[in-house]
C-alpha cells in the first residue's frame, strides 16, 4: 500500500497521529528535486523567460539609417527645338546592388537609358552610345550618370527653361521609384555646373 493511500492517522510523520515512529524505521526525509530536474514552477518560468528573450532578440536589429539609394546632384541640359536633351545625376547606393530600370520626367517625352557602345578613338568625345535595358548600380558605391558614360536621353519633352527645375522619377529594381528635382541648365551660357557635390 502506498503511503498516500493510508488514512492520515497512519501516515508516517503525520502531525496529529499521536504515534511515535518505530525504532526500526528511519524518520521520513523531505524529498529533494533530483539533479538536473527543476520543479515544475521553476521550469515554466524558465521557458517563459527564454521565449521572451528569443522574441526580443528580433527587436534588437539595428534600425535602417535611411534609404539605400539616394540621388545627389541632378541636371538636365536645356533641350534643342525638337525637345531632345540629356540628363546627368549622381546615384549613391548605401546598400545591396541594384539596377536602374527606367525613368520619366515631369516635362513629358520619353526617357531612354543610354550607355557607351564602343570607343571610336582615344578621344572621350568620340564614344558611340546605345540604348541599354538597365544601368547597374553597384553595392555601396557612387554611380555618376555623366556625358560619354551612362546617362538619360530625353526625347519629345515640352520646352524647359534654364534656371528652372523639372522632376525626374527613376525606377530601380530593388529600391522602387525615387523622384528628384533636376535643374535645367544652358551649357551655351555657362550654366552647366556639373556635379557640384
QUIDAWO-V28970 format. One record per backbone hydrogen bond with DSSP energy under -0.5 kcal/mol. CO is the residue of the C=O (numbers start at 0). NH is the residue of the N-H. Records with the same first field share a line. If there is no record, write none. Layout:
CO->NH / NH
This chain:
1->4 / 5
2->5
6->9 / 10
7->10
10->13
13->16
21->24
33->36
38->42
39->43
40->44
41->45
42->46
43->47
44->48
45->49
46->50
47->51
48->52
49->53
50->54
51->55
52->56
53->57
54->57 / 58
55->58 / 59
56->59
57->60
67->69 / 93
69->71 / 91
72->89
73->182
74->87
75->184
79->82
81->155
82->156
83->79
84->153
85->76
86->151
87->74
88->144
89->71 / 91
90->92 / 142
91->69 / 93
94->139
97->136
98->100 / 172
99->134
101->170
103->168
104->107
106->157
109->154
111->152
112->131
113->150
114->129
117->119 / 127
122->125
123->126
125->119
127->116 / 117
129->114
134->99
135->137
136->97
137->140
140->92
142->90 / 144
143->145
144->88
145->148
149->145
150->113
151->86 / 153
152->111 / 154
153->84
154->109
160->163
163->183
165->167 / 181
166->105
167->169 / 179
168->103
169->171 / 177
170->100 / 101
171->175
175->171
177->169
179->167
181->165
182->75 / 184
183->162
184->77 / 186
185->188 / 190
186->189
190->192
191->193
192->195
